[in-house]
Amino acid sequence: MIIREAKFLMSNSRVDQCPPPVLPEYAFIGRSNVGKSSLINMLTGQKGLAKTSSLPGKTQLINHFLINDSWYLVDLPGYGYAKVSKVSRAAWLKMINYYMRHRENLACVFVLIDSRHEPQAVDLEFMEMLGNEGVPFVMVFTKTDKLSGSRTQQNVASYLQKMGESWDELPRHFITSAEEKTGREEVLGFIEEVNR
Ligand code: GDP
């Protein structure tokens, strides 16, 4: 897919104030610092589109971007940052659960996973929730330039093996690096496929 235009539309703290659900929507989520903003900027080819945050976990807003006048890209607030209080974690969970259940134009959620780390309970639980709610999702392994190719393959394989313990069918996954622009064609091609 060629990105002709990517523009910021709005930020919301409430799902019912999001843009009208008239276009297919693709949401990006993951633990704070996973590389979500960098990935969004890489995919859209606009360096400053999503803010790479200096204060992880601070913003709890749903950010909508309009791509090629034909689909929404959504930057959801990150989770799992240690310094976030229990209160704001509960508020995050409530908003995200509501979004996942009620956003009728949601076509797919991209769950970002730092390729360097062992499977984390918070990510596994989040994907479990998506599965239980019947929300379509795929996994995106990030920052793979930080590892050798074989190490990335090893980590991804062991991650998927762990997932296989609780899933009959594994979600599709993508290997990416915002730094080296790896996985861009694959992710955008997938969105194009789903949009068709
Ligand atoms: P967010 O909090 O999930 O939006 O993460 P950011 O995009 O702000 O990235 C967090 C940190 O990881 C920043 O220092 C980025 O420069 C770095 N980072 C993000 N993606 C990559 C990547 O693909 N490769 C490398 N080497 N660093 C990355």
Residues whose N, C-alpha, C, O or C-beta is under 5 A from the ligand:
A	BS01	GDP	R31 S32 N33 V34 G35 K36 S37 S38 K51 T52 S53 K143 D145 S177 A178 E179
